[in-house]
Amino acid sequence: MTKRNGYRDWRWLVLWWHNFFFLWNMIEAQTRYSIQEELKRGSVVGNLAKDLGLSLTEIFDRKLSVVSEAGKQYFTVDAGKGELVVNDRIDREALCGQSASCVLPLQVVIEDPLQLFRVEVEIQDINDNSPRFPSKDITLEIAESTATGVRFPLESALDPDVGSNSLKSYKLTKDECFAVRVKDVAGERKVPELVLTKPLDREKNVVHTLLLAALDGGNPVRSGTAEITITVLDINDNIPAFDKSLYKVSVAENASEGALIVQTKAADIDEGQNGEIEYSFGSHTSDSVLSIFNIDSISGKISLKGKLDFETTTNYELDVSAKDRGSPRMEGHCIVHVEVLDVNDNAPEIILTSRPKPVSEDSPNGTVVALISARDLDTGDNGKVKLNIPKKSNFALKPSFSQNYALVTNTILDRENVSDYNVEITATDSGSPPLSSKKTIHVSITDVNDNPPVFTQPSYNVYLKENMVPGSILYSVSASDLDSGENAKISYSILDSKVQDVSVSSYVYINSDNGSIYSMHSFDYEKLKVFQIMVQAKDQGSPPLSSNATVHVFILDQNDNAPAVIYPSSAALGSLSHQRMPRSAKAGHLVTKVTAVDADSGHNAWISYRLAEATDTSLFTVNQYTGEVRTKRAVSEQDDSSQRLLIEIKDDGEPVQSATATVSILLDDALHEPILDLRHKVSEPSRKTGRITLYLILSLASVSVLSLVTFLILAVKCIRTSRGSGSCCMRRSDCDDYKNPNRNLQIQLNTDGPIKYVEVLGGDMMSQSQSFRSCMSPMSEYSDFTLIKPSSTTDFKEVISVLDASLPDSTWTFESQQVSTEPY
């Protein structure tokens, strides 16, 4: 049953094992077993796991499978024992016919990694078939004049078994006139011939009945019989004779219908009807032969009337009979051996030994994708097959053995570029002309996490109005990932950073799923103008990949601060401001100056002054832009000595914010008008006034140069932009090239020309921009500057204390008004 069943003697066993290991070393991954046919299902062929060097665990884990090249699954593997067992009935005669060798090739495939082993199972014949004659009854007509020794060929018995179990001999029942002889013909066929051993005497015996037995060489011997009925005929004592007893001819399998195969020729020395010959195939010629060949009864020409197929039958033996027309009719026989020549009429076939598995995109070159084999039913060069793949393919074929190949990767794969491949394999034989076939193998590429999330842009600029409702959405960032599945799922988070020494998470939070950023409280422009958020997008691959983007948040000012009076100091503190002026004051006399600041910026901080109420509206006027309170006319004796002014201060925002300052003016006869003396003094050269004038000139020059440089930069950027796009927009939201919002210059002029308001914002984007505002001194006609820090945290009391030193009283001088503070 196994490889050791036929070797009981230990010496033969040692010799057998020696030959086995020798062949193993030669064939490498090939194993051969030998079993008898007709074994019961489940019979053990051999221990496949042991012979292949595999453990039982490996058989299960690596999914060992057996594929039969014969098509039908005759064998299977007992995974529990690792044994190759019979899975279906095996009939050697059905598989291999009368071939001397019957081998079933198997392919054993294991996975992870993919390996292929070739196993051959030799099927040994058993004597399970008896010889059988095509016909149980054989009828012969023999003339009584037939000479002794003449042989009459009989139809051979058929025995499907081979070797010692095949047909060995014939035996004839005892008869005084006949004996049987065996003739060996081509193909190791044994043809029985009936030999006339004694002259026939029709008058003594008209009919001879004989029993012919066919014996095989099996143990026990099997046999088959046929009954021969011989009728003895009178006279016509010459049989037709062929010029050759054996005709040999070769015909290509693609020969056309009607093609001449051979012409047989027989002669009969009799005269008349006894010498006229008719040709035909032997009476026991099979229907399959009769469907392919035709013989002309007059000429003896054998022609083709059907299709030849080398892959089905490689040769034919035709029994040709020549009969005369005598009475009794005499016949002669010859054999025509037709050899069919192979032509390249079968295209090669591509067989998938193992189905392709998905390949990871980070697989190295040479990774096995699938196992492939090729076969061609033709023989010789017509059956030699080569497999090819297009040259620019990402895959290659690696040959293993006996027209078996491994499909392997040939380059680095990238699923993001190509997620699957259709690999076209071409099989071409070596025939003339060559035939080919194609097969497409679909290979899927699996994803690995090799691409980090990518934001739509590296940084975002967000402009928000101050005083927004907490919980409002600020902005939504978005990132994408070229990977797929879990590797492409993105979660967003905010990296920890500090804004004014406070964690940024105290200001905003982000939705981890969609990247929407929300405020946690409202923002105050006067406290915080700009800050940045570092957003991270991280995928869920292993290991996870991430990327960052910066969100610059710019707070836009709203008019939420009313102007604050900083001079006079008493008005700034909400009290009534008391001022004195001489009754001798002329028209245009500077009484005092109301100074206010607005914590907002831009237009929201532009301040105007208006006289809302007055004891005598005809006596005083307030400059709209400077807040200077002057007399409209000379003071008369009829004017009240106590004047009360209500001055309204408004900003330029929307909605308008306002404040008021109340000034009480006392007309004093004892005071002289110091302003005239001061103006005379101003005309006198002095070192201090000269230095102040120089400072004023330098300040104005600096502002002018800064303005000019800013305008030049904007002009250059506008020209560069106009070259690329044909247009230039100076608005920050429309000009792509102007994305530096941390530089701002605002200038407002009086109606009469001099600068009324200058605001310069500068510094690093993420730092609180330094701001310098110009404020007119209490006596604006001398254009002295007071520099203050414009923020909501400005210490107005400090400013007031500075300006208090310059009250326009009787001791007021120009020099006393030159007060400045260092820039913050």
Salt bridges, closest charged atoms under 4 A:
ASP9 OD1 - ARG11 NE 3.26
GLU38 OE2 - ARG89 NH2 2.95
ASP51 OD2 - LYS3 NZ 3.50
GLU58 OE2 - ARG62 NH1 3.84
GLU69 OE2 - ARG118 NH1 3.25
ASP88 OD2 - LYS72 NZ 3.04
ASP91 OD2 - ARG89 NH2 3.59
GLU111 OE1 - LYS357 NZ 2.95
ASP112 OD1 - LYS357 NZ 3.82
GLU120 OE1 - ARG32 NH1 2.62
GLU120 OE2 - ARG118 NE 3.63
GLU122 OE1 - ARG32 NH2 3.92
ASP175 OD2 - HIS208 ND1 3.69
GLU176 OE1 - LYS198 NZ 3.65
ASP184 OD1 - LYS190 NZ 3.27
GLU193 OE1 - ARG151 NH1 3.03
GLU276 OE1 - ARG325 NE 3.10
GLU278 OE2 - ARG325 NH2 2.60
GLU278 OE1 - ARG329 NH2 3.08
GLU317 OE1 - ARG189 NH1 2.68
GLU317 OE2 - HIS337 ND1 3.63
ASP319 OD1 - HIS333 ND1 3.49
GLU331 OE1 - HIS333 NE2 3.20
GLU349 OE1 - ARG375 NE 3.07
ASP381 OD1 - LYS384 NZ 3.25
GLU416 OE2 - ARG415 NH2 3.25
ASP420 OD2 - HIS442 NE2 3.59
GLU424 OE1 - LYS438 NZ 3.75
ASP447 OD1 - ARG415 NE 3.02
GLU486 OE2 - LYS489 NZ 2.79
ASP616 OD2 - ARG633 NH2 2.94
GLU628 OE1 - ARG630 NH2 3.20
ASP639 OD1 - ARG633 NH2 2.99
GLU648 OE1 - ARG610 NH2 2.48
ASP652 OD2 - HIS603 ND1 3.42
ASP668 OD2 - ARG580 NH1 3.84
ASP669 OD1 - ARG583 NE 2.90
GLU673 OE2 - HIS589 ND1 3.24
ASP734 OD2 - ARG731 NH2 2.03
GLU759 OE2 - ARG773 NH2 3.89
GLU781 OE2 - ARG630 NH2 2.96
GLU781 OE2 - ARG679 NH2 3.60
